[in-house]
Amino acid sequence: MPAHPNTEPILEATNAGMVQLSGFEWLMLFALIAVLLALAAAACMYGLQRHMLFPASKPLAVPHSPHHLIRTVDIPVNGKVLRGHVATPITESSVRQGLLYFNGRRENPRSIFRALAALPDHHVLCFSYDRLGLAWRKPGERELMADNLAVLDWWASEGGIAIEHIAVAGRSLGSGFAVQAAAARPVRGLALISPFDQLLTAVHGSMPWVPRWWLRDKFDSRDHIDQVRCACLLIVGDEDTTIPAAASRALFESWTGHLSEFVVRQSGHRGVLKRADVHQALADFLRR
């Protein structure tokens, strides 16, 4: 069958319209696509980093304590209500002593109640930070810290415990809040469990390429530790690779206050508050 008279011109026109790339040009194109994808991923992580810092807490049943009554409280702060849990001693001491706990990332705030057996004479308050998990317009360090101070002031007023008789404690990410609270209020003591000197130190444990400017919230405790006037307890795990003990001790390099240290043997970053020796170390510090 004879060829269609227009077949050859059509093929020639199609071939003429194709772009021919050399091997080097293909390599540059793939490199450009990779860079654009990396930039898109970085932009996405920048926008969602507060969701990564403050996801929903892990579920935890309320631990039982033979020495305390545990109840849920609604804490009105800055035009909203935060959910808290307070443990009240069954037998009151002559002078009320309190402990306010700031939990770590994904940690259930009620994990501090594991230490209640060692604190029979202490009131203990913990609470959930604002808008944990997936939430629109999540608050940052400044807004959350304003809430934290409002919670402390509310407890001193409503709980009848003078701030001078309240100690604050924080674990991991919560240590950044605890340091700032102790710097802003004349609290009785400061207990830090696996703290960082700055958030960047903890981030570099899993993402060493992240620059400081990329963090929307710095949580730089070094900027606040010099304003802390109370005694401090530092609790570190000797096998912690998330925030190594050296990084925790770096926070106190230039601090001139009274510092006690308790090293948790054969312990990493997680599960520290499940240890009875940690409960006792915390109790011994609070009774000084």
SULFENKA-V729165 format. One line per field, one symbol per residue. burial: # if it has 24 or more other C-alpha atoms within 12 Angstrom, else .. A space follows every 10 residues. Layout:
BEGIN
burial = ???
END
This chain:
BEGIN
burial = .......... .......... .......... .......... .......### #####.#... ..#.#.#### #...#.#... .########. .....##### ########## ########## ########## ###....### #..##.#### ######..#. ########## ########## ########## ########## ###....... ....###### ##.##..### ########.# #########. ##......## ####..#### ###.#..### ###.##..
END
